[in-house]
Amino acid sequence: MLRVIEQTGCRKVNIIAHSRGGLDSRYMISVLGCERYVASLTTISTPHNGSKTMDILMNLPRAVLRPIGIVADLWFRALGDSEPDLYTSCRQFMTSYADEFNARVPDIDGIYYQSFATAMKSAGSDVLEALPHLVVERIDGESDGLVSVASAAHGNFRGVLRSATKRGISHVDAVDLRRRSFTRKSSAEGVADIVDVYVDIVRDLKARGL
């Protein structure tokens, strides 16, 4: 962020963050003293309000959770995460942790906060998220396979991003993991290409004078 400010000469930045990056950004702004450099924070599929699913899973014996975390970390590393730590992340997605975090990391006056959720239409929407979607949907309700719609709401909640196809938008679709559009046809019914969402967010922030 500071490098961007130095290179461009701008006074403040608009941050668009996905998933845990939204929590990291909130912490940076409110606790690390970076509020003077930030005009707005937009979060997409960020678990602001925790997960009831994680509340249940983290009550399982540690001997069960640790091996699962190790296997999952190998998968996340293959996807590009250089330092995955699913076990710690899961603990931080519990609702009790979220309540504590939200009390300790309040929004800063003068900074515009907005949020979006994404949602899969069924477990068949994304093979990468199929199993967790089945679990999270049963416990937390509509989700993108990892983060529920209810958990993603923070600040000015702009609603749920849905695709223009039957597949929906999974947690990894939100960052264009597959590098392809949902459909070539534009539609008022939903998002055709996730890249367009980010362009629209930037356009809207500019219109707001941010």
N, C-alpha and C positions, 0 to 999 in steps of 0.2 A: 504494500500500500504506500509506504513512504517513498519507495523507489518510483512508483507511478507519479506521485505528486512532484518529486524532484525532476523527473524526466519531462513531464508535461507542463509544469508550472501552474497546475490547478490548485485551488485552495482546499477543496474537499473531494472525496470520491463517493460514488454510489456502489455499494457492495451488493452483489447477487450471489447468494450462497445456497448450496444444496445439502440436504441431510444434516449430518453432524457439523458441517461447515457453518451452518446457521447459528448453532450454539457457540462454536468457537468465536464467531464474529461478534455475537452479543457480549461474550466475556471480554473480548479485546476492547470493545467500545466502552463498556460500563466499569470494568475492573482495572484494565491496564492503561487507562488514561488516554485512549485514542479518540474520544468523542469529538475533539476539535477538528479532526481530519475527515469526519464522516457526515455526509448529507443524508443518506438513506441506507436502509438495510432491507433487502428483499430476500425472503427465504422460500425455498421450494422443497416440499417434503421433509421438513425439519421436525424432529420429535420434541417440540416445545413442551408438551404436556405429558410426556412419558408414555409408557405402554403397560397395560394390564397384563398382556401376554408375558412380558418380561418379569412382572411381579410373580407370576406363577412359575416360570421356568427357573428363575434364580432361587427358588425354594427347593429345587432338586439338589441332591447331594453333590458336593464339589467334585467328587471322584467321577461323577457322570458328566458334569459340565466341562471339566478341563479337557478331556479327549475330544469332545465335540468342538470345543474352541480351537484346538490345534488343527483339526481337519479343516475347519472353516477358514482359518488363517491361511492355510496353504492355498485354498481356492481364491481368497481375496488377493493374495500375493500374485497369483497367476493373472488376475484381472488388472494388476498394476499398482496395488497398494504396497508400498515398500516396507511399512511397519504396521501390519495389522495386529490388532489385539482385541478379538471379539469378546473375550471374557470380561475385560474391563469395560468395553463399550456397552455390553449388555447390562451391566450393573448401573451404568449411567443413564440407561433408558428406562429404569424403573420409575413409577409415578412418584414415589417418595423422594427420589433424587431430583426429579423434575420440579417438585414443589419447593424443595430447598434451593435449587438453582434459580428458579424464578424469583424467589424472595431475595436472594443474594445478588442477583444480576438484574436490576430493574431497567426498564427502558429510560433513555435520556431525553429530557425535554429538548425540542428543537431538531431532533432527528426523526425522519419519517420511517416508520416500520410497517412493512406489509408482508403478507404471506400467501402462498398458494399450496394446495394439496394436489396430488395426482392419484389416480385410481385405476386399478385393473377391473375389467368387467367380469372376469372369471379366472379360475386357476389355470385354464388353458391359454390365457392371454400371454403368458411368458413362462417358458419352461424353467428359466433360471429362478423364478420367484414362486413357482407353483405351490410347493410344499409350505413355505412360510405363509403364503397368502391364505391357504386353507385354515391354518391355525389362527392367524391374526384376525381374519374376517369373523371367525366364530367368537372370538373373545373381545376384540376391540371394534368390530364393525368394519365398514368399507375402508379399504386401504389400497396401497400400491404394491402390496406384497410384504412390506416391512413397516411402513409408517401409516397409521390410520389417519383418516381425514380429520377426526376430532383432535388428534395430537398435533397436527400440522398448523392449526389455527393460532395466529399470534398477531397482535397489532391490528392493522386494517386487513382482515381476511378477505382476499379477493375471490375465493371460491375454489372449486375443484377443476383441474385441467383434465379434459377427457379427449380421447382421440376421435378422429372421424371414421374409425373402423370399429369392428366388434372386439378388437384386441384390448383396448384400453391403454393406459400409460403406466408402466411399472416403475419401480424405484430406479432401476438402471436406465430405463427409457428416458427418464427426466434429464439425464446427462448425455444423451445420444450415444450410448455405449456401442450400438450397432452401426452407427454412422449411416442411417438410412431413414427416409421418411415413412410415415405410416401408410400413406396413400398419395398418389399423384393428383388426386382430385381434391380441389378445395371444397370446403363444406362449412356451412354455418352451424352444423351439428357438433363440431369438435375440431381438434388440432390435427392438421395434416402433416406437419413437420415441427418437431420440438424446437428447432432452431428459430422458427417464426415466433415462438413464445418469448424467447430472449430478446429478439428484435423489438417486439411489441412492448416489452417491459421497459427497455431503454427509451423508446419513443414516448411512452407515457410519463416516465420520470422527467424527460426533457420538457414535456408539456406542463408539468407541475412546477417547472422552474428550478428543478433540482440538478 
